[in-house]
Structure formats: structure tokens, C-alpha cells
């Protein structure tokens, strides 16, 4: 992280790729606006906590999704 609220281009790229991977892996009925938002919020939360491991980000991003 460049600062408390600033992400580097590499971090943004990692978040974007992880977001796409998680959303694309969901069954179509779960690709709701609510779940897409939750994936994004989860990724931002994990990143602010310092997580950078792609697998941990992927697993954490999918937490709390509903059908």
C-alpha cells in the first residue's frame, strides 16, 4: 500500500483480477448486485488489513455470499 487509503497499480490489478475470478466462478443465480458488492467490499477489507496472497484474497472475497 502506498498509504492508508491508496493502492498501488499492482494492488489494483490484483484486486481486479481476483474480483473477476470470484464473480465468474459463482453460479449465475449468485451473480447478483448484492453479491458483487459484497465481493468488492470483502476484497477492500482484506487489502486494508494487509492481505496480498491471491488464494487468501479469493477465499475471503467469497465469504458471506447469499443465494
N, CA, C and O atoms as a Tripos MOL2 file, in Angstrom:
@<TRIPOS>MOLECULE
protein
  268   267    67     0     0
PROTEIN
NO_CHARGES

@<TRIPOS>ATOM
      1 N           0.8390   -1.1930    0.0000 N.3       1 UNK1
      2 CA          0.0000    0.0000    0.0000 C.3       1 UNK1
      3 C           0.8750    1.2440    0.0000 C.2       1 UNK1
      4 O           1.9090    1.2860    0.6670 O.2       1 UNK1
      5 N           0.4710    2.2170   -0.7230 N.am      2 UNK2
      6 CA          1.1970    3.4760   -0.7620 C.3       2 UNK2
      7 C           0.8730    4.3450    0.4400 C.2       2 UNK2
      8 O           1.7090    5.1380    0.8720 O.2       2 UNK2
      9 N          -0.2910    4.2110    0.9680 N.am      3 UNK3
     10 CA         -0.7520    4.9640    2.1270 C.3       3 UNK3
     11 C          -1.9580    4.2490    2.6810 C.2       3 UNK3
     12 O          -2.3600    3.2130    2.1510 O.2       3 UNK3
     13 N          -2.5440    4.7790    3.7390 N.am      4 UNK4
     14 CA         -3.6680    4.0750    4.3570 C.3       4 UNK4
     15 C          -4.8750    3.9010    3.4330 C.2       4 UNK4
     16 O          -5.6450    2.9560    3.6020 O.2       4 UNK4
     17 N          -5.0450    4.7750    2.4840 N.am      5 UNK5
     18 CA         -6.2070    4.6860    1.5900 C.3       5 UNK5
     19 C          -5.8210    4.7160    0.1200 C.2       5 UNK5
     20 O          -6.6530    5.0120   -0.7380 O.2       5 UNK5
     21 N          -4.5510    4.4090   -0.1740 N.am      6 UNK6
     22 CA         -4.0650    4.4660   -1.5500 C.3       6 UNK6
     23 C          -3.4830    3.1070   -1.9300 C.2       6 UNK6
     24 O          -2.6370    2.5660   -1.2170 O.2       6 UNK6
     25 N          -3.9350    2.5650   -3.0460 N.am      7 UNK7
     26 CA         -3.4320    1.2860   -3.5370 C.3       7 UNK7
     27 C          -2.5210    1.5160   -4.7320 C.2       7 UNK7
     28 O          -2.7540    2.4140   -5.5410 O.2       7 UNK7
     29 N          -1.4900    0.7030   -4.8330 N.am      8 UNK8
     30 CA         -0.5750    0.7930   -5.9710 C.3       8 UNK8
     31 C          -1.2430    0.2000   -7.2130 C.2       8 UNK8
     32 O          -2.2340   -0.5210   -7.0940 O.2       8 UNK8
     33 N          -0.7180    0.4920   -8.3910 N.am      9 UNK9
     34 CA         -1.2750   -0.1060   -9.6040 C.3       9 UNK9
     35 C          -1.2610   -1.6410   -9.5580 C.2       9 UNK9
     36 O          -2.1920   -2.2850  -10.0410 O.2       9 UNK9
     37 N          -0.2170   -2.2180   -8.9820 N.am     10 UNK10
     38 CA         -0.1360   -3.6750   -8.8690 C.3      10 UNK10
     39 C          -1.2320   -4.2170   -7.9630 C.2      10 UNK10
     40 O          -1.8370   -5.2470   -8.2580 O.2      10 UNK10
     41 N          -1.4840   -3.5230   -6.8650 N.am     11 UNK11
     42 CA         -2.5390   -3.9490   -5.9430 C.3      11 UNK11
     43 C          -3.9170   -3.8400   -6.5990 C.2      11 UNK11
     44 O          -4.7570   -4.7250   -6.4380 O.2      11 UNK11
     45 N          -4.1420   -2.7680   -7.3270 N.am     12 UNK12
     46 CA         -5.4150   -2.6120   -8.0340 C.3      12 UNK12
     47 C          -5.6040   -3.7060   -9.0770 C.2      12 UNK12
     48 O          -6.7070   -4.2230   -9.2540 O.2      12 UNK12
     49 N          -4.5290   -4.0520   -9.7590 N.am     13 UNK13
     50 CA         -4.5920   -5.1240  -10.7460 C.3      13 UNK13
     51 C          -4.9240   -6.4570  -10.0800 C.2      13 UNK13
     52 O          -5.7400   -7.2220  -10.5950 O.2      13 UNK13
     53 N          -4.2980   -6.7370   -8.9420 N.am     14 UNK14
     54 CA         -4.5720   -7.9610   -8.1920 C.3      14 UNK14
     55 C          -6.0230   -7.9980   -7.7280 C.2      14 UNK14
     56 O          -6.6850   -9.0300   -7.8400 O.2      14 UNK14
     57 N          -6.5150   -6.8870   -7.2130 N.am     15 UNK15
     58 CA         -7.9070   -6.8350   -6.7550 C.3      15 UNK15
     59 C          -8.8800   -7.0380   -7.9140 C.2      15 UNK15
     60 O          -9.8600   -7.7710   -7.7820 O.2      15 UNK15
     61 N          -8.6170   -6.4000   -9.0320 N.am     16 UNK16
     62 CA         -9.4900   -6.5430  -10.1960 C.3      16 UNK16
     63 C          -9.5220   -7.9720  -10.7090 C.2      16 UNK16
     64 O         -10.5870   -8.5050  -11.0230 O.2      16 UNK16
     65 N          -8.3540   -8.5870  -10.7930 N.am     17 UNK17
     66 CA         -8.2850   -9.9700  -11.2680 C.3      17 UNK17
     67 C          -8.9820  -10.9160  -10.2980 C.2      17 UNK17
     68 O          -9.6830  -11.8370  -10.7180 O.2      17 UNK17
     69 N          -8.7910  -10.6890   -9.0120 N.am     18 UNK18
     70 CA         -9.4280  -11.5410   -8.0060 C.3      18 UNK18
     71 C         -10.9360  -11.3560   -8.0310 C.2      18 UNK18
     72 O         -11.6840  -12.3310   -7.9500 O.2      18 UNK18
     73 N         -11.3870  -10.1190   -8.1420 N.am     19 UNK19
     74 CA        -12.8260   -9.8430   -8.2290 C.3      19 UNK19
     75 C         -13.4310  -10.6000   -9.4130 C.2      19 UNK19
     76 O         -14.4380  -11.2910   -9.2640 O.2      19 UNK19
     77 N         -12.8180  -10.4680  -10.5790 N.am     20 UNK20
     78 CA        -13.3310  -11.1410  -11.7760 C.3      20 UNK20
     79 C         -13.3460  -12.6530  -11.5950 C.2      20 UNK20
     80 O         -14.3120  -13.3150  -11.9750 O.2      20 UNK20
     81 N         -12.2900  -13.1980  -11.0210 N.am     21 UNK21
     82 CA        -12.2030  -14.6380  -10.8110 C.3      21 UNK21
     83 C         -13.3130  -15.1350   -9.8940 C.2      21 UNK21
     84 O         -13.9690  -16.1360  -10.1850 O.2      21 UNK21
     85 N         -13.5180  -14.4300   -8.7840 N.am     22 UNK22
     86 CA        -14.5380  -14.8500   -7.8210 C.3      22 UNK22
     87 C         -15.9330  -14.7320   -8.4260 C.2      22 UNK22
     88 O         -16.7230  -15.6730   -8.3440 O.2      22 UNK22
     89 N         -16.2420  -13.5990   -9.0280 N.am     23 UNK23
     90 CA        -17.5790  -13.4040   -9.6040 C.3      23 UNK23
     91 C         -17.8280  -14.4040  -10.7350 C.2      23 UNK23
     92 O         -18.9150  -14.9730  -10.8290 O.2      23 UNK23
     93 N         -16.8360  -14.6210  -11.5850 N.am     24 UNK24
     94 CA        -17.0020  -15.5650  -12.6960 C.3      24 UNK24
     95 C         -17.1720  -17.0010  -12.2150 C.2      24 UNK24
     96 O         -17.7710  -17.8190  -12.9130 O.2      24 UNK24
     97 N         -16.6530  -17.3150  -11.0330 N.am     25 UNK25
     98 CA        -16.7570  -18.6820  -10.5160 C.3      25 UNK25
     99 C         -18.0940  -18.9510   -9.8240 C.2      25 UNK25
    100 O         -18.4140  -20.0990   -9.5150 O.2      25 UNK25
    101 N         -18.8670  -17.9040   -9.5840 N.am     26 UNK26
    102 CA        -20.1650  -18.0780   -8.9310 C.3      26 UNK26
    103 C         -21.1900  -18.6520   -9.9040 C.2      26 UNK26
    104 O         -21.1490  -18.3570  -11.0980 O.2      26 UNK26
    105 N         -22.1050  -19.4680   -9.3950 N.am     27 UNK27
    106 CA        -23.2260  -19.8800  -10.2490 C.3      27 UNK27
    107 C         -24.0010  -18.6310  -10.6790 C.2      27 UNK27
    108 O         -24.0390  -17.6400   -9.9500 O.2      27 UNK27
    109 N         -24.6070  -18.6800  -11.8410 N.am     28 UNK28
    110 CA        -25.2720  -17.4870  -12.3800 C.3      28 UNK28
    111 C         -26.3150  -16.9070  -11.4260 C.2      28 UNK28
    112 O         -26.4750  -15.6870  -11.3670 O.2      28 UNK28
    113 N         -27.0190  -17.7430  -10.6880 N.am     29 UNK29
    114 CA        -28.0520  -17.2350   -9.7710 C.3      29 UNK29
    115 C         -27.4500  -16.4460   -8.6050 C.2      29 UNK29
    116 O         -28.1520  -15.6910   -7.9330 O.2      29 UNK29
    117 N         -26.1400  -16.6250   -8.3680 N.am     30 UNK30
    118 CA        -25.4850  -15.9060   -7.2690 C.3      30 UNK30
    119 C         -24.7600  -14.6450   -7.7370 C.2      30 UNK30
    120 O         -24.1880  -13.9270   -6.9180 O.2      30 UNK30
    121 N         -24.7760  -14.3700   -9.0190 N.am     31 UNK31
    122 CA        -24.1030  -13.1720   -9.5480 C.3      31 UNK31
    123 C         -25.0240  -11.9620   -9.4550 C.2      31 UNK31
    124 O         -25.2620  -11.2620  -10.4390 O.2      31 UNK31
    125 N         -25.5260  -11.7400   -8.2760 N.am     32 UNK32
    126 CA        -26.4470  -10.6350   -8.0330 C.3      32 UNK32
    127 C         -25.6650   -9.3630   -7.7240 C.2      32 UNK32
    128 O         -24.4970   -9.4350   -7.3440 O.2      32 UNK32
    129 N         -26.2920   -8.2080   -7.8830 N.am     33 UNK33
    130 CA        -25.6230   -6.9660   -7.4990 C.3      33 UNK33
    131 C         -25.1640   -6.9910   -6.0330 C.2      33 UNK33
    132 O         -24.0880   -6.4940   -5.7020 O.2      33 UNK33
    133 N         -25.9860   -7.5700   -5.1730 N.am     34 UNK34
    134 CA        -25.6150   -7.6390   -3.7520 C.3      34 UNK34
    135 C         -24.3390   -8.4630   -3.5510 C.2      34 UNK34
    136 O         -23.4440   -8.0480   -2.8140 O.2      34 UNK34
    137 N         -24.2530   -9.6140   -4.1940 N.am     35 UNK35
    138 CA        -23.0660  -10.4480   -4.0390 C.3      35 UNK35
    139 C         -21.8410   -9.8190   -4.6890 C.2      35 UNK35
    140 O         -20.7370   -9.9270   -4.1560 O.2      35 UNK35
    141 N         -22.0200   -9.1690   -5.8250 N.am     36 UNK36
    142 CA        -20.8930   -8.4720   -6.4640 C.3      36 UNK36
    143 C         -20.3590   -7.3760   -5.5390 C.2      36 UNK36
    144 O         -19.1480   -7.1900   -5.4110 O.2      36 UNK36
    145 N         -21.2640   -6.6690   -4.9100 N.am     37 UNK37
    146 CA        -20.8650   -5.6190   -3.9630 C.3      37 UNK37
    147 C         -20.1390   -6.2330   -2.7750 C.2      37 UNK37
    148 O         -19.1270   -5.7000   -2.3200 O.2      37 UNK37
    149 N         -20.6520   -7.3520   -2.2690 N.am     38 UNK38
    150 CA        -20.0260   -7.9980   -1.1180 C.3      38 UNK38
    151 C         -18.6160   -8.4870   -1.4490 C.2      38 UNK38
    152 O         -17.7090   -8.3710   -0.6240 O.2      38 UNK38
    153 N         -18.4320   -9.0270   -2.6380 N.am     39 UNK39
    154 CA        -17.1000   -9.4540   -3.0700 C.3      39 UNK39
    155 C         -16.1470   -8.2560   -3.0610 C.2      39 UNK39
    156 O         -15.0340   -8.3500   -2.5450 O.2      39 UNK39
    157 N         -16.5800   -7.1440   -3.6250 N.am     40 UNK40
    158 CA        -15.7430   -5.9410   -3.6660 C.3      40 UNK40
    159 C         -15.4200   -5.4400   -2.2620 C.2      40 UNK40
    160 O         -14.2710   -5.1070   -1.9690 O.2      40 UNK40
    161 N         -16.4220   -5.3850   -1.3980 N.am     41 UNK41
    162 CA        -16.1870   -4.9240   -0.0260 C.3      41 UNK41
    163 C         -15.2440   -5.8560    0.7200 C.2      41 UNK41
    164 O         -14.3630   -5.4000    1.4490 O.2      41 UNK41
    165 N         -15.4270   -7.1580    0.5410 N.am     42 UNK42
    166 CA        -14.5340   -8.1190    1.1900 C.3      42 UNK42
    167 C         -13.0920   -7.9270    0.7300 C.2      42 UNK42
    168 O         -12.1680   -7.9650    1.5420 O.2      42 UNK42
    169 N         -12.9030   -7.7210   -0.5630 N.am     43 UNK43
    170 CA        -11.5550   -7.5130   -1.0830 C.3      43 UNK43
    171 C         -10.9220   -6.2460   -0.5150 C.2      43 UNK43
    172 O          -9.7500   -6.2470   -0.1400 O.2      43 UNK43
    173 N         -11.6860   -5.1830   -0.4540 N.am     44 UNK44
    174 CA        -11.1510   -3.9380    0.1060 C.3      44 UNK44
    175 C         -10.8040   -4.1050    1.5750 C.2      44 UNK44
    176 O          -9.7650   -3.6230    2.0260 O.2      44 UNK44
    177 N         -11.6580   -4.7790    2.3220 N.am     45 UNK45
    178 CA        -11.4000   -5.0260    3.7420 C.3      45 UNK45
    179 C         -10.1120   -5.8340    3.9290 C.2      45 UNK45
    180 O          -9.2600   -5.4770    4.7420 O.2      45 UNK45
    181 N          -9.9800   -6.9130    3.1760 N.am     46 UNK46
    182 CA         -8.7930   -7.7560    3.2980 C.3      46 UNK46
    183 C          -7.5280   -6.9970    2.9160 C.2      46 UNK46
    184 O          -6.4930   -7.1320    3.5680 O.2      46 UNK46
    185 N          -7.6180   -6.2060    1.8660 N.am     47 UNK47
    186 CA         -6.4620   -5.4360    1.4150 C.3      47 UNK47
    187 C          -6.0470   -4.4040    2.4570 C.2      47 UNK47
    188 O          -4.8560   -4.2130    2.7000 O.2      47 UNK47
    189 N          -7.0120   -3.7460    3.0680 N.am     48 UNK48
    190 CA         -6.6910   -2.7570    4.1100 C.3      48 UNK48
    191 C          -6.0500   -3.4130    5.3200 C.2      48 UNK48
    192 O          -5.2950   -2.7710    6.0490 O.2      48 UNK48
    193 N          -6.3480   -4.6960    5.5410 N.am     49 UNK49
    194 CA         -5.7160   -5.4410    6.6310 C.3      49 UNK49
    195 C          -4.3270   -5.9460    6.2480 C.2      49 UNK49
    196 O          -3.6050   -6.4880    7.0850 O.2      49 UNK49
    197 N          -3.9600   -5.7660    4.9850 N.am     50 UNK50
    198 CA         -2.6200   -6.1350    4.5430 C.3      50 UNK50
    199 C          -2.5150   -7.4440    3.7790 C.2      50 UNK50
    200 O          -1.4140   -7.8730    3.4350 O.2      50 UNK50
    201 N          -3.6400   -8.0790    3.5110 N.am     51 UNK51
    202 CA         -3.6000   -9.3610    2.7960 C.3      51 UNK51
    203 C          -3.2290   -9.1420    1.3330 C.2      51 UNK51
    204 O          -3.7860   -8.2680    0.6690 O.2      51 UNK51
    205 N          -2.2750   -9.9480    0.8290 N.am     52 UNK52
    206 CA         -1.8720   -9.8590   -0.5740 C.3      52 UNK52
    207 C          -1.8030  -11.2280   -1.2410 C.2      52 UNK52
    208 O          -1.6020  -11.3170   -2.4520 O.2      52 UNK52
    209 N          -1.9670  -12.2890   -0.4640 N.am     53 UNK53
    210 CA         -1.9150  -13.6360   -1.0230 C.3      53 UNK53
    211 C          -3.1480  -13.8570   -1.9010 C.2      53 UNK53
    212 O          -4.2740  -13.7500   -1.4150 O.2      53 UNK53
    213 N          -2.9500  -14.1640   -3.1890 N.am     54 UNK54
    214 CA         -4.0960  -14.3080   -4.0950 C.3      54 UNK54
    215 C          -5.1220  -15.3450   -3.6380 C.2      54 UNK54
    216 O          -6.3250  -15.1170   -3.7660 O.2      54 UNK54
    217 N          -4.6670  -16.4710   -3.1110 N.am     55 UNK55
    218 CA         -5.6050  -17.5000   -2.6640 C.3      55 UNK55
    219 C          -6.4050  -17.0300   -1.4560 C.2      55 UNK55
    220 O          -7.6140  -17.2490   -1.3850 O.2      55 UNK55
    221 N          -5.7400  -16.3890   -0.5160 N.am     56 UNK56
    222 CA         -6.4450  -15.8600    0.6600 C.3      56 UNK56
    223 C          -7.4470  -14.7880    0.2580 C.2      56 UNK56
    224 O          -8.5470  -14.7250    0.8070 O.2      56 UNK56
    225 N          -7.0700  -13.9510   -0.6930 N.am     57 UNK57
    226 CA         -7.9980  -12.9240   -1.1770 C.3      57 UNK57
    227 C          -9.2090  -13.5650   -1.8470 C.2      57 UNK57
    228 O         -10.3450  -13.1350   -1.6400 O.2      57 UNK57
    229 N          -8.9560  -14.5960   -2.6510 N.am     58 UNK58
    230 CA        -10.0570  -15.2750   -3.3430 C.3      58 UNK58
    231 C         -11.0180  -15.9140   -2.3450 C.2      58 UNK58
    232 O         -12.2340  -15.7660   -2.4630 O.2      58 UNK58
    233 N         -10.4700  -16.6190   -1.3690 N.am     59 UNK59
    234 CA        -11.3190  -17.2750   -0.3680 C.3      59 UNK59
    235 C         -12.0760  -16.2540    0.4720 C.2      59 UNK59
    236 O         -13.2690  -16.4150    0.7280 O.2      59 UNK59
    237 N         -11.3890  -15.2150    0.8960 N.am     60 UNK60
    238 CA        -12.0230  -14.1920    1.7210 C.3      60 UNK60
    239 C         -13.0650  -13.3880    0.9700 C.2      60 UNK60
    240 O         -14.0580  -12.9500    1.5510 O.2      60 UNK60
    241 N         -12.8400  -13.1930   -0.3200 N.am     61 UNK61
    242 CA        -13.7810  -12.4070   -1.1240 C.3      61 UNK61
    243 C         -15.1290  -13.0950   -1.2380 C.2      61 UNK61
    244 O         -16.1580  -12.4330   -1.3690 O.2      61 UNK61
    245 N         -15.1290  -14.4170   -1.1900 N.am     62 UNK62
    246 CA        -16.3710  -15.1780   -1.3510 C.3      62 UNK62
    247 C         -17.1170  -15.3730   -0.0360 C.2      62 UNK62
    248 O         -18.2040  -15.9500   -0.0260 O.2      62 UNK62
    249 N         -16.5580  -14.9060    1.0580 N.am     63 UNK63
    250 CA        -17.1940  -15.1040    2.3640 C.3      63 UNK63
    251 C         -18.4790  -14.2940    2.4780 C.2      63 UNK63
    252 O         -18.5270  -13.1330    2.0710 O.2      63 UNK63
    253 N         -19.5090  -14.9040    3.0280 N.am     64 UNK64
    254 CA        -20.7500  -14.1990    3.3200 C.3      64 UNK64
    255 C         -21.6870  -13.9880    2.1540 C.2      64 UNK64
    256 O         -22.6080  -13.1770    2.2470 O.2      64 UNK64
    257 N         -21.4780  -14.6950    1.0560 N.am     65 UNK65
    258 CA        -22.3660  -14.5260   -0.0940 C.3      65 UNK65
    259 C         -23.6490  -15.3240    0.1120 C.2      65 UNK65
    260 O         -23.6470  -16.3690    0.7620 O.2      65 UNK65
    261 N         -24.7400  -14.8180   -0.4490 N.am     66 UNK66
    262 CA        -26.0350  -15.4800   -0.3040 C.3      66 UNK66
    263 C         -26.5970  -15.8640   -1.6680 C.2      66 UNK66
    264 O         -26.2290  -15.2960   -2.6960 O.2      66 UNK66
    265 N         -27.4910  -16.8360   -1.6470 N.am     67 UNK67
    266 CA        -28.1220  -17.3010   -2.8990 C.3      67 UNK67
    267 C         -29.1440  -16.3510   -3.3860 C.2      67 UNK67
    268 O         -29.7660  -16.5900   -4.4210 O.2      67 UNK67
@<TRIPOS>BOND
     1     1     2 1
     2     2     3 1
     3     3     4 2
     4     3     5 am
     5     5     6 1
     6     6     7 1
     7     7     8 2
     8     7     9 am
     9     9    10 1
    10    10    11 1
    11    11    12 2
    12    11    13 am
    13    13    14 1
    14    14    15 1
    15    15    16 2
    16    15    17 am
    17    17    18 1
    18    18    19 1
    19    19    20 2
    20    19    21 am
    21    21    22 1
    22    22    23 1
    23    23    24 2
    24    23    25 am
    25    25    26 1
    26    26    27 1
    27    27    28 2
    28    27    29 am
    29    29    30 1
    30    30    31 1
    31    31    32 2
    32    31    33 am
    33    33    34 1
    34    34    35 1
    35    35    36 2
    36    35    37 am
    37    37    38 1
    38    38    39 1
    39    39    40 2
    40    39    41 am
    41    41    42 1
    42    42    43 1
    43    43    44 2
    44    43    45 am
    45    45    46 1
    46    46    47 1
    47    47    48 2
    48    47    49 am
    49    49    50 1
    50    50    51 1
    51    51    52 2
    52    51    53 am
    53    53    54 1
    54    54    55 1
    55    55    56 2
    56    55    57 am
    57    57    58 1
    58    58    59 1
    59    59    60 2
    60    59    61 am
    61    61    62 1
    62    62    63 1
    63    63    64 2
    64    63    65 am
    65    65    66 1
    66    66    67 1
    67    67    68 2
    68    67    69 am
    69    69    70 1
    70    70    71 1
    71    71    72 2
    72    71    73 am
    73    73    74 1
    74    74    75 1
    75    75    76 2
    76    75    77 am
    77    77    78 1
    78    78    79 1
    79    79    80 2
    80    79    81 am
    81    81    82 1
    82    82    83 1
    83    83    84 2
    84    83    85 am
    85    85    86 1
    86    86    87 1
    87    87    88 2
    88    87    89 am
    89    89    90 1
    90    90    91 1
    91    91    92 2
    92    91    93 am
    93    93    94 1
    94    94    95 1
    95    95    96 2
    96    95    97 am
    97    97    98 1
    98    98    99 1
    99    99   100 2
   100    99   101 am
   101   101   102 1
   102   102   103 1
   103   103   104 2
   104   103   105 am
   105   105   106 1
   106   106   107 1
   107   107   108 2
   108   107   109 am
   109   109   110 1
   110   110   111 1
   111   111   112 2
   112   111   113 am
   113   113   114 1
   114   114   115 1
   115   115   116 2
   116   115   117 am
   117   117   118 1
   118   118   119 1
   119   119   120 2
   120   119   121 am
   121   121   122 1
   122   122   123 1
   123   123   124 2
   124   123   125 am
   125   125   126 1
   126   126   127 1
   127   127   128 2
   128   127   129 am
   129   129   130 1
   130   130   131 1
   131   131   132 2
   132   131   133 am
   133   133   134 1
   134   134   135 1
   135   135   136 2
   136   135   137 am
   137   137   138 1
   138   138   139 1
   139   139   140 2
   140   139   141 am
   141   141   142 1
   142   142   143 1
   143   143   144 2
   144   143   145 am
   145   145   146 1
   146   146   147 1
   147   147   148 2
   148   147   149 am
   149   149   150 1
   150   150   151 1
   151   151   152 2
   152   151   153 am
   153   153   154 1
   154   154   155 1
   155   155   156 2
   156   155   157 am
   157   157   158 1
   158   158   159 1
   159   159   160 2
   160   159   161 am
   161   161   162 1
   162   162   163 1
   163   163   164 2
   164   163   165 am
   165   165   166 1
   166   166   167 1
   167   167   168 2
   168   167   169 am
   169   169   170 1
   170   170   171 1
   171   171   172 2
   172   171   173 am
   173   173   174 1
   174   174   175 1
   175   175   176 2
   176   175   177 am
   177   177   178 1
   178   178   179 1
   179   179   180 2
   180   179   181 am
   181   181   182 1
   182   182   183 1
   183   183   184 2
   184   183   185 am
   185   185   186 1
   186   186   187 1
   187   187   188 2
   188   187   189 am
   189   189   190 1
   190   190   191 1
   191   191   192 2
   192   191   193 am
   193   193   194 1
   194   194   195 1
   195   195   196 2
   196   195   197 am
   197   197   198 1
   198   198   199 1
   199   199   200 2
   200   199   201 am
   201   201   202 1
   202   202   203 1
   203   203   204 2
   204   203   205 am
   205   205   206 1
   206   206   207 1
   207   207   208 2
   208   207   209 am
   209   209   210 1
   210   210   211 1
   211   211   212 2
   212   211   213 am
   213   213   214 1
   214   214   215 1
   215   215   216 2
   216   215   217 am
   217   217   218 1
   218   218   219 1
   219   219   220 2
   220   219   221 am
   221   221   222 1
   222   222   223 1
   223   223   224 2
   224   223   225 am
   225   225   226 1
   226   226   227 1
   227   227   228 2
   228   227   229 am
   229   229   230 1
   230   230   231 1
   231   231   232 2
   232   231   233 am
   233   233   234 1
   234   234   235 1
   235   235   236 2
   236   235   237 am
   237   237   238 1
   238   238   239 1
   239   239   240 2
   240   239   241 am
   241   241   242 1
   242   242   243 1
   243   243   244 2
   244   243   245 am
   245   245   246 1
   246   246   247 1
   247   247   248 2
   248   247   249 am
   249   249   250 1
   250   250   251 1
   251   251   252 2
   252   251   253 am
   253   253   254 1
   254   254   255 1
   255   255   256 2
   256   255   257 am
   257   257   258 1
   258   258   259 1
   259   259   260 2
   260   259   261 am
   261   261   262 1
   262   262   263 1
   263   263   264 2
   264   263   265 am
   265   265   266 1
   266   266   267 1
   267   267   268 2
@<TRIPOS>SUBSTRUCTURE
     1 UNK1         2 RESIDUE 1 A UNK
     2 UNK2         6 RESIDUE 1 A UNK
     3 UNK3        10 RESIDUE 1 A UNK
     4 UNK4        14 RESIDUE 1 A UNK
     5 UNK5        18 RESIDUE 1 A UNK
     6 UNK6        22 RESIDUE 1 A UNK
     7 UNK7        26 RESIDUE 1 A UNK
     8 UNK8        30 RESIDUE 1 A UNK
     9 UNK9        34 RESIDUE 1 A UNK
    10 UNK10       38 RESIDUE 1 A UNK
    11 UNK11       42 RESIDUE 1 A UNK
    12 UNK12       46 RESIDUE 1 A UNK
    13 UNK13       50 RESIDUE 1 A UNK
    14 UNK14       54 RESIDUE 1 A UNK
    15 UNK15       58 RESIDUE 1 A UNK
    16 UNK16       62 RESIDUE 1 A UNK
    17 UNK17       66 RESIDUE 1 A UNK
    18 UNK18       70 RESIDUE 1 A UNK
    19 UNK19       74 RESIDUE 1 A UNK
    20 UNK20       78 RESIDUE 1 A UNK
    21 UNK21       82 RESIDUE 1 A UNK
    22 UNK22       86 RESIDUE 1 A UNK
    23 UNK23       90 RESIDUE 1 A UNK
    24 UNK24       94 RESIDUE 1 A UNK
    25 UNK25       98 RESIDUE 1 A UNK
    26 UNK26      102 RESIDUE 1 A UNK
    27 UNK27      106 RESIDUE 1 A UNK
    28 UNK28      110 RESIDUE 1 A UNK
    29 UNK29      114 RESIDUE 1 A UNK
    30 UNK30      118 RESIDUE 1 A UNK
    31 UNK31      122 RESIDUE 1 A UNK
    32 UNK32      126 RESIDUE 1 A UNK
    33 UNK33      130 RESIDUE 1 A UNK
    34 UNK34      134 RESIDUE 1 A UNK
    35 UNK35      138 RESIDUE 1 A UNK
    36 UNK36      142 RESIDUE 1 A UNK
    37 UNK37      146 RESIDUE 1 A UNK
    38 UNK38      150 RESIDUE 1 A UNK
    39 UNK39      154 RESIDUE 1 A UNK
    40 UNK40      158 RESIDUE 1 A UNK
    41 UNK41      162 RESIDUE 1 A UNK
    42 UNK42      166 RESIDUE 1 A UNK
    43 UNK43      170 RESIDUE 1 A UNK
    44 UNK44      174 RESIDUE 1 A UNK
    45 UNK45      178 RESIDUE 1 A UNK
    46 UNK46      182 RESIDUE 1 A UNK
    47 UNK47      186 RESIDUE 1 A UNK
    48 UNK48      190 RESIDUE 1 A UNK
    49 UNK49      194 RESIDUE 1 A UNK
    50 UNK50      198 RESIDUE 1 A UNK
    51 UNK51      202 RESIDUE 1 A UNK
    52 UNK52      206 RESIDUE 1 A UNK
    53 UNK53      210 RESIDUE 1 A UNK
    54 UNK54      214 RESIDUE 1 A UNK
    55 UNK55      218 RESIDUE 1 A UNK
    56 UNK56      222 RESIDUE 1 A UNK
    57 UNK57      226 RESIDUE 1 A UNK
    58 UNK58      230 RESIDUE 1 A UNK
    59 UNK59      234 RESIDUE 1 A UNK
    60 UNK60      238 RESIDUE 1 A UNK
    61 UNK61      242 RESIDUE 1 A UNK
    62 UNK62      246 RESIDUE 1 A UNK
    63 UNK63      250 RESIDUE 1 A UNK
    64 UNK64      254 RESIDUE 1 A UNK
    65 UNK65      258 RESIDUE 1 A UNK
    66 UNK66      262 RESIDUE 1 A UNK
    67 UNK67      266 RESIDUE 1 A UNK
